[in-house]
């Protein structure tokens, strides 16, 4: 559903209005690295807990009420798969953080964790005419790959880390023990674990 949503014409129009233009004659690698830098440094932000919309305080003074609350009607409209509820101890108001799956909503919120980052960045890659897929491991992380037509290969992309073609980042850099890693495209689901581990 996330990948199918990339075909939405309204989403593509809005993405084209905000992304950096591709420099004439630039390679796919150069342009995707430019998009990664812009996305991480200027456009999207990481969210451990949301900022309180009532008093404007940050997330330091929160109490978690429910980590897996049922999304309300408005949140369901944008395919939230769950909602986190917090109590702001500064103003005593409830703060909700819906985990949206509808890509176009993320252009508005401009924040999230790895699933939101990979979801929207995948939409950006698709809008730029790159084949893209979502990569899911079973250790709680999601990222992207895109197909570089010039090099004729799928390339690892992690917008959270501004990482390009660093598939061993999680095993070597993060010290993760990896299990199965699956690539989801519009056409197929593929086991890509060997790319992301040293000793398959």
N, C-alpha and C positions, 0 to 999 in steps of 0.2 A: 504493500500500500504506500509506503514512503517513496519507493522508487517510481511507482506509477504517478504519484503526485507531482513529480518533476516535469511531467508533460503539460501541466496546467499553464495556459497562456498568460493568465494574470500574474502568476508567480514569475514566469520568465521575463515578462515586461518589467516587473518591479526589480528583479535582480539586475537586469541590464541597465537600469537607471542609476544603480549605486556602485557597481563594481568598477575597478580600474579598467581602462581600455587596454587591449592588447597592443603593445608597441609593434609597429610595422616590421615585418621580417623576423620577429622574435620566435625562438623555438618554443615548443610546448613546455619543456622543462623551465625555461626562463619565465614564461607567463604563469605557470602554475605556482612557482616559487613566489612570484609577485603577489598572486592572489592569497597564498598562505600568509604572507607577511601582513598584508592589509587586513585580512580577516582577524588575525590574532591581535595585532597591535592597535587597530583602529575601529573595528566594527563590532566584534562579538566579545562577550566577557564571561568569565567563569563564575558560577554561582554555587557556593556551598549552601548558603541560606539566602533568601531574598531580602532586599532592603525593605524596611517597613514603609508602606505607602502613606501611613497616617502621620508619623512623627519624623520620618526621614532618617531614622537611626540605622546604623549598619546591623550586621547579623550577630554581633558579639553578645547581645543581651537578650537572647531568645531561649525559650523553653519549648522543646518538641512536644506537640500534643498527639500527633499521629503521622507516622512516616508513610503509611499506605492508605490514605483516606480515599473514599469514593469520589471521583470528580463530580462537580455539580453540572447543571444543564449547560451553562456557558462554556465550561471547560471541556465537556463532552463534544461540543460543537467543533472543537479544534483537535479532536482525537486524543485527549489526555488519557494516558493509560493508568495514571494514579496521581494523587495530589498529596503533597506534604503540608501539614498544618503546624504552625508555630504560634506561640504567644509572645508578643513583644512585651518584655518586662518594663520598658520605658513608658509606654502609653496604655498598656493592658489591652491591646487590640489583637485580634487574630490576623495572622499573615499566612496567605496560601501560596504555595509554589506548585503549579500544575506542570506535569511533565508532558508537554505537548508533542504529538507526532505529526501534526499537520504543518508541513514545511513553511507555508506562507505565514503562519502565525509567528514563527521564529524571526521573520524579518521585522516584526513589530516588537517582540520582547527583547531580542538581541542578547539573550543570556541563557545559560543552561550548563549542563554537564556534558560528558562525552557523547551521549546519544543525540542531544540537540546540536552539538557542534558538527558531528558527522552527518546528521540529517541535512542541515542547511548547506554545509559545504558540498555535499554530494549534489544538491540542487544547483549550486553555483557551477560546479564542473559540468553538469548536464546541459545547463543553459549556454555554456561556452562550447558546446558541441563535442565534449569529451565523453566517451563511454565511461561509466562509473559504476562502482558497486560498493555496498556497505559490508564491512568486515566485522564479524562478531566472534570474540573468543568467549570462553566460559569462565573467565576470571574477571568479569565485570568491566570490560572495556570495549568500545566500538570505534572504528576508524574507517577510512576510505581507501580505495585503490582507483586509479584511472588508467585507461589504456593509452599509452603513448604511441601514436601511429608512426612517428618518426623512428622509434626504436623497436616497434613491433613487440611490446611487452606490457604487462600490467605492472604498475608501480605503486608501492606503499606510500600513503599520504596520511599524516595525522595532524589535523588543524589545531588540536589542543596543544601540541608540542611544536608546531611549525616545522614538522619533520617531513622530509622528502626522501624517499628511497632508503629508509633505514629500518628494514624489516626486523632486525635483531634488537631494536630499541627496547622491547619489553623484556626479553629474556636476559640480555646483557646489561642494559641500562637500568632497568627497574628491578631486576632480580626475580622476575616472575617465572614460575614453573608453568609452562604452557600445556594445555591439553588439546582439544580440537578447536580449530579456527575455520570458520565457514565464510565464504564470500557469497553475498546475495546480490544478484543482478536482476534486471527485468526478465531475463530469459531463463535463468538457472540458479541453482545453489551448488557451490563447488567447495570441496575440501581443499584449503590452501595452507594447511598446517606446515608442510615441509618448507615453505618460504620463510616461516617465522621462527624456526628452531634450528639450532646448529647440528644436533644429532638426531635426525628423523628416524 
